[in-house]
Amino acid sequence: MLELFAPYSVSEVLVFLLKGLGMTLFIATISIILSFLFGSVLGIARYLGKGMGARLAAIYIDSVRNIPLLLFILSFRLLLPSVILGIRIPDKAVFSGIVAMTVFTSAMVAEILRGGLNGIPQGQWEAAASQGFSRYKTLRYIIFPQALRKILVPMLGQFVTCLKDTSFLQVVGISELMMNTTIIMGKFKYSYQVIVLYALTALIYYGANIAVLTIAKRIRF
């Protein structure tokens, strides 16, 4: 009987796929952290709705949300220099991938946060003002913490989306999970091997996503 993943053993395939999963989780995690920071600034600016900052945030969010992620990945891979501020980027493909994912995901995060902020009753602002809180302190100490509680599950849902979207990074040669799957597939002779390999890859994505969603259901502020 032919080996299931010939010319590779099952253990070799699993190890190679899990290495790809490690890169997938690394890029997704860094991207979502940076996206949360940048997206929070954008979301708050748009929520406040005043001045040039709000207009620029609105233009950025609306523009990015209407452009395919794949275009950002390809553009940043081609346009970003190998040396920035005198520092050579050790892995330009991974760096450009993180930048592209961050630029795209931050627009989604901004809208999630804005939705959470909009869900806080206006009376919270009025009560804080009556106690002498400035607008900045009201936002920082009262409104923003409550909004974070509201958006925890949607934010983790966005992390799941970000994790799945890393599969697009194979087009620029990053060895994430889907790229490693494609590399292994290139050595197969039979269609059933490809089907089993894709099923295994789907199972790994499913397991990673379910783990994130489980965390989303259990974590409470």
TASULDA-V970713 format. One record per backbone hydrogen bond with DSSP energy under -0.5 kcal/mol. NH is the residue of the N-H (numbers start at 1). CO is the residue of the C=O. E is the energy in kcal/mol with one decimal. If there is no record, write none. Layout:
NH;CO;E / NH;CO;E
This chain:
6;3;-1.0 / 8;5;-2.8 / 13;9;-2.0 / 14;10;-2.5 / 15;11;-2.5 / 16;12;-2.2 / 17;13;-2.5 / 18;14;-2.6 / 19;15;-1.8 / 20;16;-1.6 / 21;17;-2.2 / 22;18;-2.1 / 23;19;-1.7 / 24;20;-2.4 / 25;21;-2.9 / 26;22;-2.2 / 27;23;-2.6 / 28;24;-2.5 / 29;25;-2.5 / 30;26;-2.4 / 31;27;-2.4 / 32;28;-2.3 / 33;29;-2.0 / 34;30;-2.4 / 35;31;-2.6 / 36;32;-2.1 / 37;33;-1.9 / 38;34;-2.7 / 39;35;-3.1 / 40;36;-1.9 / 41;37;-1.4 / 42;38;-2.1 / 43;39;-3.2 / 44;40;-2.5 / 45;41;-2.3 / 46;42;-2.5 / 47;43;-2.2 / 48;44;-2.6 / 49;45;-1.4 / 54;50;-0.8 / 55;51;-1.4 / 56;52;-2.9 / 57;53;-2.3 / 58;54;-2.2 / 59;55;-2.4 / 60;56;-2.6 / 61;57;-2.8 / 62;58;-2.5 / 63;59;-2.3 / 64;60;-2.8 / 65;61;-2.2 / 66;62;-0.6 / 66;63;-1.0 / 67;64;-1.6 / 71;68;-0.8 / 72;68;-1.0 / 73;69;-2.2 / 74;70;-2.4 / 75;71;-2.4 / 76;72;-2.6 / 77;73;-1.7 / 78;74;-1.7 / 79;75;-2.7 / 80;76;-1.9 / 84;87;-2.8 / 87;84;-1.9 / 88;86;-0.5 / 89;82;-3.3 / 90;88;-0.5 / 95;91;-2.6 / 96;92;-3.0 / 97;93;-2.0 / 98;94;-2.4 / 99;95;-2.3 / 100;96;-2.6 / 101;97;-2.6 / 102;98;-2.5 / 103;99;-2.8 / 104;100;-2.2 / 105;101;-2.9 / 106;102;-2.4 / 107;103;-0.7 / 107;104;-0.6 / 108;104;-0.9 / 109;105;-2.8 / 110;106;-2.4 / 111;107;-1.5 / 112;108;-2.0 / 113;109;-2.9 / 114;110;-2.4 / 115;111;-2.0 / 116;112;-1.9 / 117;113;-2.7 / 118;114;-2.5 / 119;115;-1.0 / 120;117;-1.5 / 121;119;-0.5 / 124;121;-1.8 / 125;121;-0.5 / 125;122;-0.8 / 126;122;-1.7 / 127;123;-2.7 / 128;124;-2.0 / 129;125;-2.4 / 130;126;-1.9 / 131;127;-0.8 / 131;128;-0.6 / 132;129;-1.4 / 133;128;-2.4 / 138;134;-2.5 / 139;135;-2.1 / 140;136;-2.5 / 141;137;-2.8 / 142;138;-1.7 / 143;138;-2.7 / 144;139;-2.9 / 146;142;-1.0 / 147;143;-2.2 / 148;144;-2.3 / 149;145;-1.5 / 150;146;-1.5 / 151;147;-1.8 / 152;148;-0.6 / 152;149;-0.6 / 155;151;-2.8 / 156;152;-2.2 / 157;153;-2.2 / 158;154;-2.0 / 159;155;-1.7 / 160;156;-1.8 / 161;157;-2.0 / 162;158;-2.8 / 163;159;-2.6 / 164;160;-2.2 / 165;161;-2.5 / 166;162;-1.0 / 166;163;-0.5 / 167;164;-1.7 / 168;165;-2.0 / 169;166;-1.8 / 170;167;-1.2 / 171;168;-1.8 / 172;169;-1.5 / 173;170;-1.6 / 174;169;-1.5 / 176;174;-2.3 / 177;20;-1.0 / 180;176;-2.5 / 181;177;-1.8 / 182;178;-2.0 / 183;179;-2.3 / 184;180;-2.1 / 185;181;-2.4 / 186;182;-1.5 / 187;184;-1.9 / 188;185;-1.7 / 193;190;-0.6 / 194;190;-1.1 / 195;191;-2.2 / 196;192;-2.3 / 197;193;-2.4 / 198;194;-2.7 / 199;195;-2.0 / 200;196;-2.2 / 201;197;-2.5 / 202;198;-2.6 / 203;199;-2.0 / 204;200;-1.9 / 205;201;-2.5 / 206;202;-2.7 / 207;203;-2.6 / 208;204;-2.4 / 209;205;-2.6 / 210;206;-2.7 / 211;207;-1.9 / 212;208;-1.7 / 213;209;-2.6 / 214;210;-2.4 / 215;211;-1.8 / 216;212;-2.1 / 217;213;-1.6 / 218;214;-1.4 / 219;215;-2.7
